[in-house]
């Protein structure tokens, strides 16, 4: 079997492995854990017109700027609508592609290492792969891709951003290495441009891609030890400039976000220990993937001290190995540290200090290091001894595959997910708050209020739990209690657009239109691309008698969301009031075709078709 055939066979086996492990994810539902925000209740992705796509790229969304991720959701929605099966299908496919890309990157790196650590020696890295190199690259990619830590990213639709981040980051790194290997050839510029383009796409998928140029710098001593480091730094300036620009955009988008509740509950000493504990958190989960959870709570301080000691010891060991000539250890560890930096303190907007999904890209270097160890072992040890290790490797594969399927089942639906989360982290406000939201989604109002109350008791400044409690009381026909909770949520988070809208809607039901309009104006200022804000704003203006401004709001609504049936119906109502019968009829018919029952009933009563 020639080299190309062996590589293709390895890639095919990797893809089959992914589907065997993660196929059950296709039967999972959406979960009330950002899936509503990003997908099934997100009007921004429910059309694929030029205007809506421009909105994705011209406005931040939900304290972040990730237009490529949102565009991928929009494409899925155009094909599958709100059927979660198709959205999960895309996630599994992306993970399969990422496993193949990781295999390819590992193979390139191992060839360079076996070429004497100098990839610039051209043909040595383009020769046929040895069995040990193929085995090492396959093990690295397979262990990474079936590990239980991957279940969250694959089984949770809203973590599309990490899958796309990996896709474009791996592509960028591979293209950069191929450029650097061929610097003197005509094709080099194409690889350079491709690497830069993939970095741009990675940044547009998730802002944590800003660390990628640093990864390039870390790889240079491994791949091109004889190169002039000043020249290599100079050629990376466009990459750093791109990362700097998008880092600033991301910071602006996230400026009004709130930090994790855990950060607020940490002591000063614990905040100092937090980064060191985080560094060792994911390697421990790799080696012992037990008690994985969607939400992690604060560990005992003794474990945080252990995390500090172990992470420090690992760093020292990596430097010692580098001084002995084994620089792969240090480079792999530093790539991991750089990759995890954006989430290492938990201070970024709206994130948790620890989450399985945060490990998706940063831990790749650790799995590549493991694969390098296998490749080296296969070269230095005889075949009999290598075969003796195979049963142990197979047991690890089977165990991790089973655990991944079990972890995938945790994401079956909202209530299953967050009952599991509460079981694993009973003192976490986020776990109880998310369970409350799941129960609210199932209209189990009393138990929802109970769970949300536990969340607020654990963290009184939890705006999401307060907001959802307001919704629960509103559904229980208790508007005064609902208003109090909406107001409390806004007091804690002055950028909480949904709280402004719901609070304003209560004022509309009381005919206090001036108060409602003031709240809608604030919401529109905070979220100029949210069609729901303008739709509700238009209803209040119409009730106040301002037909002109109401019409503008409804027209803005359909501009932002071209399939907003109720808005087209309301445009028809306003135009009819203004005496523009023909235009009103056109909008009523459009609303009816989109499924508006009010428009359909009106047209039927007047003898019109649609």
ABEGO torsion letter per residue (X at the ends): XBAAAAAAAAAAAAAAAAAAAAAAAAABBBBBBGAAAABAABAAAABABAAAAAAAAABBBGGBBBAAAAAAAAAAAAAAEABAAAAAAAAAAAAAAAAAAAAAAAAAAAAAAAAGGBAAAEAAAABBBBAAAAAAAAAAAAAAAABAAAAAAAABAAAAAAAAAAAAAAAAAAAAAAAAAAAABAAAAAAAAAAAAAAAAAAAABAAAAAAAAAAAAAAAAABAABBAAAAAAAAAAAAAAAAAAAAAAAAAAAABBBBAAAAABBAAAAAAAAAAAAAAAAAAAABBBGBBABBBBBBAAAAAAAAAAAAAAAAAAAAAAAAGBAAAAAAAAAAAAAAAAAAAGABBGBBABBAAAAAAAAAAAAAAAAAAAAAAAAABBAAAAAAAAAAAAAAAAAAAAAAAAAAAAAABAAAAAAAAAAABAABAAAAAAAAAAAAAAGBAAAAAAAAAAAAAABABBAAAAAAAAAAAAAAGBAAAAAAAAAAAAAABAABAAAAAAAAAAAAAAGBAAAAAAAAAAAAAABAABAAAAAAAAAAAAAAGBAAAAAAAAAAAAAABAABAAAAAAAAAAAAAAGBAAAAAAAAAAAAAAGBAAAAAAAAAAGBBX
